[in-house]
């Protein structure tokens, strides 16, 4: 029976303690700090953050994660989930007042560097050499690749998906442009994998599996990107409305 479609696929789950324990600890400390009296975390932000943790658990502990090393389409679902869904949700769930002055954090979340690092990880891990190395060494996938996906995504989206429209590092317009430009490496990576006439990864996956994974990266990535771009456009419009209100108020005060 083909495990890709048979019932055996859905019975394969994993605890993945190296990830699940970390998720539980993050959830515990996040809720403990956010539920304190006077905490600057809203109920909406808590829903976003917990949803982000849930998507990580989905990508790692479900059959998607259990088969991510043997089925390319599962690997791509995991990749799209962690880099394009989990990271942004964690950003939207981060307390509004969280603006670290740490030099390393500020550098890693700078618009240009975070874009380059995100794109490099996006493309680099799917080049034949790195991908085969990661798949042949499960510990690299579990302890390095999965955490890197989430961390790099969080750093990239941190200044793009605004939480309070205040103290921005990058303008709303540039946020939209940055998200749009990121569609280029994302979609091209999936597209070239999809149209490859032969196995890109030395027969590690079947050609149909490889094409299925490429299409998930190509089309699925575009759909998710469009959602976040719409979110960024909404905040762009809101920021323009706030700027207009401030100008109107200044004019009224002068009169």
C-alpha positions, 0 to 999 in steps of 0.5 A, a space after each residue: 500500500 502506498 504510504 502517501 495515501 494509505 491509512 498507515 500514513 495517518 497513524 504515524 505520529 511522533 512526540 519529538 521531545 526536542 521540540 515539544 518540550 521546548 514548545 511547552 516551556 515557551 507556552 508556560 513562560 509566555 502565559 505566565 508573563 502575559 496573564 500577570 496584572 498589568 501585562 501589555 499582552 492582549 487576548 488577540 495577541 495570546 491567540 496569535 502566539 498560541 496558534 503559532 505554537 500549535 502550527 509548530 506542533 502540527 508541522 513536527 508531531 503529526 504524520 507531516 513531521 513524522 514523514 518529512 524525511 521520507 516524503 518530499 511533499 511532507 517536508 515542503 508542508 512542514 517548511 511552508 508551515 514553519 517559515 510562512 505561518 508559524 513565524 508570522 503568528 508568533 510575531 503577531 502574538 509578541 507583546 506590543 511593548 517588546 522592542 529589544 535594544 539588544 544590538 544583535 537582535 536589532 541587527 538580525 531584524 534589520 530589513 535588509 539582513 533579515 531578508 537576505 538571511 531568510 531568502 538564503 535559508 529558503 533557497 539554500 536548504 533545498 539545493 541538492 547538496 544541503 538537502 541530501 545532507 540534512 535528510 541523511 542526518 536526522 539530528 540535523 533536521 530535528 535540532 538545527 533545521 526546524 529551529 532555524 526555520 522558526 527563528 529566521 522566519 520570526 526575525 524576518 517578519 518582526 518588523 514587517 507585520 506591525 503590532 501597534 503601528 508605532 515605533 516602526 523600523 521600516 515604513 508600511 510601504 516598504 513592508 509590503 514591498 519586502 513581502 512581495 520581493 520575498 515571493 520571488 525566491 520562494 516561488 522560483 524554488 518551488 517552480 524549478 523543483 516542480 519542472 525538473 525532468 528528473 530527480 533533483 535529490 539523487 533518487 531520494 524521492 519519487 518524481 511524483 513526490 518531488 513534483 508534489 512538493 514543488 507545487 506545494 512550495 510554489 502555489 502554497 507559498 504564494 497563497 500564504 504570502 498573499 495573505 500576509 501582504 494583505 495584512 501589511 496593506 491593511 496596516 499601511 492603510 491604517 497608518 495613513 489614516 492615523 497620519 491624516 488624523 494627526 495632521 487634521 488635529 494639528 491644523 485644528 489646534 492651530 486654528 
